[in-house]
Amino acid sequence: MRTPAAAIAWELRQRHRWGLIALLATILTLGGIKIVVLMNHTHPELGDKTFALLVPVPLTATVLYLLAVFTFGISGDIAARESMYPSRMLVLPVRSAALAGWPMLYGCVSMMLLWFAMRIAVIFPSAIDVPKYWPALFGATLLAWTQALTWMPYPARGIRIVVSIGLLVSIDIVVFTALENKARESTMLLLLAPFVPLAYVAAVSAVDRARRGDVPNWGLAERFAPAFARSAIHRDFRSAPRAQLWFEWRQYGRSLPLLVGIVLPVGLSLLFLFHEAAVIVIEIVVASLLAPPFTAIFVAATAGKSSSNTSDSYGITPFVATRPIEDRALVVAKWQTALLSTLVAWAIVAVAVPVALVWSDATEPILHIARNVVAALGRPRAIVLGLLILAALVGSTWKQLVQGFYIAMSGRDWAVKGITFATLALVTAGFLGLGWILDSRYRIAVAWGAIPWLMAVLVALKLGLAMWVMQRGFERGSFTGKQLILIAAVWDVCILAFYGVLALILPAIVVRRYFLLLVAILVVPIVRLAAAPLAVGRNRHR
């Protein structure tokens, strides 16, 4: 490449070409739907509402994808102290202004083009006056400041999240305040214009500090107790798996509790403002309970890595690959770390939510719901229902952390990004299909009757994949015959236990028993967990 601009453009295009193709296909699909609707001259009232509900989904998904691409955040650790700018690019013989400026320029232009394309392709409700230009500049501002804040090194883990949320929320408040006052489009453009140049200055400073290795440190153990820190580093472990567990915990195990500890107080603080509004109190509590599974999605991006210092590496590094430990033990250490991380995060939730409800005097709406549930189901069933919901949330958090190990630990960057792109495409297609189904009562009836058959097909596919993975694992020595029998027995017990709880809570007159059994089989994981040791072995010994 003759210029830094061309080299960086090639880098972004080559690494994310399939994702950009998927993004373009999404826009073309939306445009095709709009053309079909306009050609038929059909704008039913339900269809208008359905399409209006579908507008935010593809727009939000594509915006988040572009944010991840141009901040180099798809394979980075957002809670880390180090800059998320790829270290391999920091050593290039170009100025920091070029390293920061060209990705920012390409990203801002992409965000603007995305808005213009979505504005043309998407069907908006006729009653809404859709703005023309200022959302494009708002998207560019959002991207530019996200780049500057993610490329900046920080003195402690998690500070990047706090600073990013605080500044981006401040920008949103300014914009929404102007909208509330019905500001004109020219006013919005003048309001947003200064943000991008300021973000560029901050991004250049961030990249320059990252190139110098200027990472401040607020580690209290290293500063105030160096002897204790040295003893912790040089202590002996009873076994190699125990040492690997310590390594995994130090690498990413603390990320989820740290994120939950940062995000949760922000949401619970709203209870002191809205403790008299029952609906808002319930929404805040529900959002707090969903915080661990949601934040686990972001931590899972780094859980499959074997190095916390390289922001753009997946799979197994030579350091880990040469450890005297089996492939299966490497994966088990990650599973155990994910479980410990999940339990610590939920311990924080279990303490913070009741304390915040009591201090803010907002317990009455929650107690009212609890009394109604007890009156409707009885105390034993209500207790079982509460424990089931809690177990489902905890299990969902752990599942979010571990379900992608078989992809991340394969060491194939294209597979990691391919799953992300496929998920984006499926979510978009799913919402579009849902809108199409909800547009007709006949389609709703057909879809409702087809759900059990679809679930049966998914169960058959899952069982077939499970047997194939187990057979490959046995052939490669990842599992012994006794271990396979034990895994199958544990999986069956978990399915029967989950099915029993569902059958206890939901009467047979409401939900058929075979449907509950299908749900239990689909919910309890086995294929992706069993595939993780195979991915490690193939990546480690190739």
C-alpha positions, 0 to 999 in steps of 0.5 A: 500500500502506498499510503496509510489511508489505503492500508487502513481502508484495506485492513478494515475491508479485508477483516470485515468484508463478510460483515459489511456484506451482511450489513448491505444485504440487510439494507437491500432486504429492507429496501426490497420489502419496501418496494414490494409493499409500495408496488402493491399499494397496501398499507394496512394499519397493522402492517404500518405498526408492525413495520414501525416496530421493526425499524429500530431493530435493524437500525440498532443492530447495524449501528452497533456492528459499525461501532464494533468494527471501527473501534476495533472492539469486536475482539477487545476487552472493554473492561481492560486497562490497556487501549483497545487499539490493536497493538500490531497497528501501533508499531506501524511507521505512521503518525498517530494522527493517521492511525486515529484519523483514518479509522475515524473518517471511515467510520463517520462516513459509514455511519452517515451513509448508513442513516441515509440508506436506512432512511431510504430503505425502511418504511417509517410510520406516515405520522412521523416527520423523519429528520433528514440530516442531523441523525447522520451527524449524531451517528458520526458523533457517537462513533467518534467519541466511542473510538476516542474513549475505547482507545484511551488507556485507563488506570483501573479495569472498568473505568472505560465503561464508566467514562464511556457511558457517562459521556455518551449519555451526556451527549444523548441528554443534550440531543434529547433536550433539544428535541424536546424543545423542538429544535430545528434541523439547522440548530441540531447540526450546529449543536452536534458539529463541534463534537467530532473535531473534539473527538478527533483530538482526544483520539489522537491523544489516546493513540499516542499514549497507547503507542508509548505504553502509557498505562496508568496503574491504580493497583493497590496491592502493587503500590501499598503491599508489594511483598503480599503481591510477590507472594501471591504471584510466586505461590505454588499450586497443587496441580496444573488445572488449579494453576490454569483456573487461577490464570483464567480467573486473573484474565477474565473472571473478575470482568463480569462482577466488575461490570455488574458492580459498575452498572448496577448502582447506576440503575438502582440509584433511580429508585430514590427518584421514582420510588413512588411510581410502582411501574418504574420501580418494577422496571428498574428491578427487572432491568437490574436482574437482567444486568448480569446476563446482558453484561455477560454477552460483552465479557464472553467476547474475551472469555475464549481468549488465552491472552489478556494482553493481545486484543486481537487474538483468539484461541490458544497462545503458545504460552497456554498451548505448551502447558502440561495440561490436557485439552479437556482440562483447559476448557474445564478451567474456563467453565469453572471460572465462568461459574465463579464469575457468575456466582460472584456477580449474582452475589452482588445483585442479591445484596444490592437490589434488596438494600436499594429497595429498603433504603429507597422505601420502594419495596411495596410494589415488589411485595405486592407482586409477591403477594399476588403470586402467592395468592394465585399459586400458593406458597410452595409453588410461588417459592418454586417459581421464584427459585426457577426464575433465579436459577434461569437467570443464573444459568443464562449468565453462565451460558452466555459466558461459555456457549461461544468457547467452541468458536473462540478457542478454535483460533479461527477469526473468521469463525468468530466474526461469522457467528456474529454476522449470522446472529445479526442476520438471523435476528434481523430476519426473525423480526422481519418474519415476525412482523410478516406473521403478525400482519395476518391472523391466518399466518398467526394461526399457522405459525402457532400450530407449527411451533411444536413441529419446529421445536421437534425438528430442532431437537432432532438436529440437536441430538444428531449433532450431540452424537456426532460431537461425542463420537468425534471426541471419543475418536480423538481421545477428548472423552473416554467411554465412562465420561461419555456415559456420565455426560449423557446421564447428567444431561438427562438428569438436568432435562428431567429436573427442568421438565419436572419444575415446569410441569409443577408450575404450569398445569397440563390444561395450559401447556402440553407436557410434550411441549415442556419436554421439548423446551427442556431439551432445547434449553439444557446445553450439550453440543456447544459444551462438548465441542469446546475440547475438540476446538481446543485440540484442533487448534492446539495440536495443528 
